[in-house]
Amino acid sequence: MAEKLIKLPDVGEGVAEAELVEWHVNVGDLVREDMVLAAVMTGKATVEIPSPVDGEVIFRHGEIGDIIATGTVILKIRIAGEGGDEEEIEGGNSGEEPRVKPAVPPVAALEQVPEKKVEPLKPKAEIAASPPVARPLSHATGAPRAEGEKPLAPPAVRLRAKEAGIDLRQVPGTGPAGRITHEDLDAFLNSQGSGATITTGLQPNKAVQEVKVVGLRRRIAEKMALSKSRIPHITYVEEIDMTALEELRTRMNGTQKPGRPKLTILPFLMRAMVKAISEQPGINALYDDEAGIIRQYGGVHIGIAAQTPSGLVVPVVRHAEARDIFDCAREVARLSDAAKNGTALREELSGSTITISSLGAMGGIVSTPVINHPEVAIIGVNKLAVRPHWDGTQFVPRKMMNLSSSFDHRVIDGWDAATFVQRLKALMETPALIFVEE
């Protein structure tokens, strides 16, 4: 029998290590060629590692959340064939590029099991049909379950127990895997006279679930901790009358030419930011606090904070100053779809110089957005709603929206922050100014 060594692949761009975020196999599993063995994370991209061969997993290295160096052996697969030499396979890529999708503690001890007799490989269909291994019953003796352990029972049994005020965690189960049957429930009811306690009404839930912070969620946590620990935030909130802009946006969407994207509020805000930044270039900057250098950028690269199934990511619309309002809308839609579908490239998720944070209809009235370090400003978009507005003589209904914007108070003074937001207010309340070339 021969063995294949699966190493953590070199994913390029100078990445020397990656975080292990998923195991798809265990020691003893039979695998097929191209079957995904594991997934690792570099930056905010996840790389899947496929198997290059058919065989049996006899060695697995690392736990979820471990940081592993490139070139480290993470798996050994025993394959049928002559010879006993180990052949090294880097990541199981077989010369192919790793598959990437958007989405970081010492390495744990090696996981290995003793040698065991290897059976011939089963056909794929037979492997798929193999029954799952039943777990040991923690309450086979009929003792009450351990705290936090959920009882197994069909819906009809659960309904009977609820109507009778019985806590199923106290009912021993005699079915497969400790499943509680109607007979078990009857036996428990009949035992009331022997001292069994029937609980009624609402019951306290003492379960505690531990969720390990790994992958993208750890990246987000570290980024937020860095931003809040290093940057003294100042948050400035202003109310914007969006009535005129909404009328313009509705008209432009109703008369748009074929191939043009639908306009949301974001493209108008992006163009307003470009004009305001041209007057205050210090807002469009990165602050290297360790070197004591502020880098002001001519190009306006706007990050758009987007929620995805994996967590918060920030795709970047590059050179917004060189895009018209429709091009901004088209790029925002493309990047948002790529981020949510897991197809955004690494370079599309980095390099912003200022960020917009928007929760859409759930934006609330006021927020305190956290600056995307090492940027110096972030613009938060709150919920748009019809509210009474005093026009000088009477209250009239207007479409109002707040901007909640945070600034790095080390390099942006309160006056400058207020001036920037007031310029955004003026542009968005008179949207024709957004299109005027100065």
N, C-alpha and C positions, 0 to 999 in steps of 0.2 A: 504494500500500500504506500502511496506517496502523499505528501502534504503540500498544500499551497499556503503561503504566508500572505495575508492581506494587510498592506500598510496604509496608513493615512496618506492620501495623495497630496501632491503639491498642486494647489489650486491657482498658483501664479500670483502676480502682483506683489511679490515680496512677503506673502503671508507665511509665517514660520510655525504657526500653531492654530488650532481650531478647537471649538467647544463641542463636545459630544452631546447632542440633543435628543437622539432617538436610537434605540436598538430595535431592530425588526426580527432578530433571531436570538435564540438561547443556545447554550452548550448542549449538544445532543440533537439539535434540529437537523433535518435533512433539507438541503437547499438545491435549487436549480440555477442554471446559468441565467444571468440577467436579473435574478431576484434581488430586491433591495435588501442589503444587510444592515445598514446603519445610515444615519444622517448626522453631519457635522455643520457647525455654523462658523462663518468667518465674516466679521463685520455684521451686516444685516442680511446676508445671503446664506441660504441653506444648500449644502451639497449632498446629494444622495450617493452612496457607495454601493454599486451592484456587485453581485458575485460573478467571477469570471468562469466558474466551473460548476459542475454538479458534485455534490459531496455531502459530508457530515461535519458540522461545526464541532471541533474538539477543544477549542481555546478561544476565550473572549477577554479582552482587556479594556478596562475603564467603566466608569459609572456615569449615568446621566449628569451633566453639569461639569464633568472633568475637562480640563484644558490639556490637550494632547499635542505633542510636537509632530510636525510633518515628518514622515518616514518611520514613525513608530508602528510596530506590528500590533494590530488591533484584533486580528482573527487568524485562526488556523483552520483550514478545511481539509479533511482527509478525503482523498479521492481513490477510486478503484484504479488499479494499474500496477505495473511492475516497479520495483525499486522503492527505496525508503528515503530518498533525498528530499529535502525541503526546497521548494521552488518559490522564490519571492515574487509576489504580485503587488505592485504599488496601487492600493486603493481599488483594485479590481476593475480598472478602467479599460484595460486591454487596448490602450492607445486612443480611446475616445475621450472627448471633453466631458468633464463632470456636468451633470444636470443641475442647474441653479434655479432657485426660486426664492423671492423675498418672503420675508420674515420680518458671560461670555461666560485657585483652589488646587491644591496638590492632586496629582493623579492617584486614583484609588488603587488598592492592591489588585494584582492580576487574578482573574477568575479562571479557574481550570478545574476539571474533574478528573478522577482517576481513569486510567485506561479501561476500556470495556470492549467486549466483543462487538465487532461491527457487522451488521447484517447487510446483505446486498441491497442496493438502492431500489426503492419502489418506483413504479411509474408515477407520473404526475397526477393522474386521476386518482390513483390509490392513496397518494399522500394527501390530496384534498379531502378524500373521504374518511381519513383516519379520525377516530373519535377523540374528543378532548380528554385530557387526563383529569380525572375527578380529584378535587382537593380533599385533604383529610377533614373529617368532621370534628369540629371543635366541641360539639355538644352531642356526640353519639350516645353518651350515657344518659341523656335526657336532662342534664343540668341546665340551668338558665344560661343564656348567652353572655359572652364577655361584653363589657360596656362598650358601646359603639358598634357592635356587630349587628348587621341588619338581618332580620329573619326572612326566610324564603317561604312564600305562601301564594297560592293562586288568588285572583281577585275576589272570588266568591267567599273564600275563607277570611280574607281581610275585611270584607263587608260585614260578615257575621260577627267577627271580633269587634269591629267598631261599634256595631249596634249593641253588643253586649258589654261594651266598656272594658274590653280585655286588651292588655298590652301584650302583643304577640311576642315581644322579646322574652317574656316569661314562660312561653309555651314550648315545651320540648317537641321537636319534629322527628318523625320516624321515616319520612320519605327520603328519596335520593338527595344526597348532599344536605340532609337535615331539613328538607322541605316539610312544612306543616300541612297536614291533611285535615279533612273534616273530622276524621276519627280522632286525631290528636286534639282538636279543639273540643270535641265531645268529652274526651277523657279528662281534659283540664277543667271543664265545666262541672263534671261529676265529682271532681276532687275538691270542690269548694268547701264541702263540709269537713274535710280533713285538715283544714288550716290554710288552704291556698288563699291568696289575697287577690281580689279582683279590683282593678283600678278603674275609676270612672272619671269622666270629664277630660279636660286637657291634661296632657302629660309633659313633663319637662324633657327636653331633648339635650342630652349631655354629650352628644357625639362631637368629636374634634377631628377635623380632617387636616392633615399636613400637606401642603402643596409646595413642592420645591421650586424655587425661583431659578429658572434656567433659560437659556436661549435668548430670544428677543426680549422677553420680559425682564431678564437680568440686565440686558443692555439698556433698556429704558430706565430701569431703577438706578443704574449707575450714572446715566446721563443726567437724570433729574437731581440726584444727590450732588453731582458735580456743579450743576448750574446754581442750585440753591445755596450751597456751601461757599461758593466763590463770588457769586454775583449779588451785590446789594440791589434788589429790585425796587423800582419806583413804578407804580401802576397808575395810569391816568385814564379816566373814563369820561367820554363825551357822548352826548345824544345827537344823532344825525337824523334830519328830516329826509327820508328816502322817497317821498311821494313823487317828485319830479323824475328821479332816476328810475323808479319802477315804471312810470308811464312810458319813458323812453325805452326801457328794456323790453316792455311788452310790445311796443310798436315795432322795434327792430326785429324781435322774434317773429312777429306776424308777417313781416315783409321780407324775411331773409331769403337769399338766393339759394338754389340747390347746392349742396355741398358745404354750406356754411354751418358751423356748430350752433347749438342753442346757447344763448347767453344767460349766465347766472350773474349774481352780484360780484363774484370774485374777479372776473376780468376787468370790470369797471374800477374796483378797488386797486387792482394791480397797476393799471394805467395811472390812477391817481397817485399811487405811491411813487411811481417813476418820476412824475412831475414834481412831487414834493421833495424827493431825494435830490433832484437836480439843484434845488435851492439849499438843501442841508445835507451835503454829502457825508457828513460825520455820522449820520444815522445808518448808512449802508456800509458797515465796517465790521471787522473782526478784531477783538482785543486779545492780544497775546500777553496775558498778565504776568507770565513768568519772565518774558523778555522785556516787558514794559513798552510794548510797541502796539500802536493802533494802525491797522491796515485798512485804509479807505479804498473801496473798489469803484471803478468807473462802471463796470458791468453790474446790472441789478439782477442777481440770481435769487429768485423768490422761492423759498421752501413752502410747500403747502402741507400742513400736518394732516395726515389721513389715517383714519381708523381702519384696520384690516383684521381678518380673522386671527392673525398671529399677534396683533398688537399695533401700537402706534409707530408709523414710519413717516418720513418727510421727503417725498419726491420733490425734485427741484426743477422749476421752470427757469432755464438759463437765458440770460440776456433778454429780460422782459423789456428793456429799453428799446430793443430792436424789433419788437413784435407789436402789431396792431391789436385791437381788442378781440378780433375774431381769432387771430393766431394764438393769443393768450388762452382763450376759451378752448381751442382745439388741443393745445398742449396740456392744459389742466385735465381735460377729460381723458386724454391718452395715458398720462402718468397715473391718474387715479385708478383707471382700469388695470393697468399693469401692476400696480402695488397690491390691489385687492386680489388679482388672479395669481400672484406669485411669480410674475415674469419680469418685473423691473430689474434692470441691471444695477450693479453696484455703483457705477458712476452716476446713475440717475437718482440715487438716494443720498448723495452727499454733495458738498460744495456750495450750500446756500450762504447768502450774505445777510438776509433778513427773512423772517418767517411770518406767514399768516396762519392763525389758529381759528378754525371755524367749526362749530358743532351744529350748524344748520338750524333746523326748527327746535332743537334741544339746547340752543345756545344760551338760554337763560337771559336774565336782565343785565347782570354784571359778572365778570370772571376776572381771575388774576393769572393770566397765562405766564408760564415759566419760559424764560429766554432759552433759546437753543444755543448753548455754549459752543463756540466762543463769540457768537453774534452779540450785538449790543441792543437789539430791539426786536420785539414781536408784536404783531397787530392781532388782537382778538376780536372776532366778529360775533356779536350776540344776536339774539332772536329778533326778527323783524315782526312788528305787530302794529295794529291800528290803535292809536292812543289819542286822547284829547290834547290839543295843542293850542296855546293862547297866541292869537295872531295880532294882539294889540287892542282888539275891541271885543273879541268873543272867543270861546273855545270852539275849535273845528277839528273834525277827525283827520288825522294825518298818519301816514305810514312811517313809523319811527323805529330806529335801530341804534343800539349803543355800540361804540367801539371801546373795548377795554385793552389798552396797550401798555406793555411793560418795557422798561428801559434799564440799561446798566448805569446806575447812578454814579459809578466811579468815573465814567467818561461822558455821560449825557446829563446835563443839568436839567432841573425841573422846567426852567423857562424854555429850553430848547425842545424838550419833550412836548410841552404844551403847544409850542409854535408849530411843530410838525403835525400834531393831531388836528389843530385848528385849520391848517392848510388842507388836510384830507377832508375835513368837514365842509369847507368852502367848495372844494371841487365836486364832492358827491352831492351836495345840495343844489349845485348849479352844474349839472353833468355836461352841458355844452362846453364848459371850460376844459374838460378832459380831452376834447378833440381839437382844441385850439393849439396850433403850433406857435411857439414863442421864439 
